[in-house]
């Protein structure tokens, strides 16, 4: 099942050219671009691990793409996303975030139903991938 | 006229087979930058000629691209050698703007760094630091001042080598994203290139900045004063000509930079002289003119007279 999180996730995967154009848009707005990765695709997993530091003071998307290439070399089998942080007063939050890399095979989620008092049902979603230990979820050793 | 019209019509559809050179030249607006370079920088004849050559090459390269005559992205990395204060940084800024106008760098910013910003202090510190700077310079020009400090021949475990390797790699693989300019004193740069042959071969343009002559230094001084609304009185001008002659032979002379510092001190003395007489009424002319006595109070004359 294809994970849809952040911007553009209902579109086909962005090409590097398209990623670079989006990043350039962020940089021109003065946002700092971050690279984050994870192998736990649960929608409530907000805190992905960061690849290096947020990239402040960049002028051109080539710098971000250079880091992204590095990150893909190491974590190419996981989810990688770019997020753009706006530090201006009143915003101080992430303005744009989109997935730029995903595992080849995305097994999707299992839906668990718990019957509780009064025949109510509580739902839990668990990524099948998370059954395996971290780092080995998408075919990595 | 008809020629220009044709060029315009055809430019919609690639490839073009006819280009109006003048129109192309005016369109990119480098003529303006080159004229500004001629106007604002005193002397530096060989440097200006070389920059004109490079600009012409790039203009032709641009046209060739439009005509689909493919050739490699030209290597644009440069090295500027010359004594301190000969205008290397200033020229680097102009080069960045020329490259930007011709579309060979996308943003045109100049990131000026020295060894401190590239090389870390402990293991594993250098690579992120160098990459950080490279990322900031992407789409523009990376200007490395006193580049030979990156290489410390006496210490083979120096982290500078790591920075050099990363630089070389990016200079080669991301030629279209970034232009690197190395700057430094002539003889030490030669040694640096001798011990790092990788750099020499990756740099297409070696530009040597000559020292300024006395006349040029005077012209620079007068230009600097005009910019900040001061002027020499005729006596002070004579005095300053003598000052230049004396200062040049003293150690640690750094061309235009020494001139700027000298002017700062002369302004200081002028202000002091004016303030010393609180009862006087000053005219605008008093405020803007520097007198011979302000120049003669310099230490340079003292040393010269005691030495003689």
Interface residues (C-beta under 8 A of the other chain):
Chain A: X52 X55 X57 X58 X59 X60 X61 X62 X63 X64 X66 X67
Chain B: X106 X107 X109 X128 X131 X134 X135 X136 X138 X139 X140 X170 X174 X177 X178
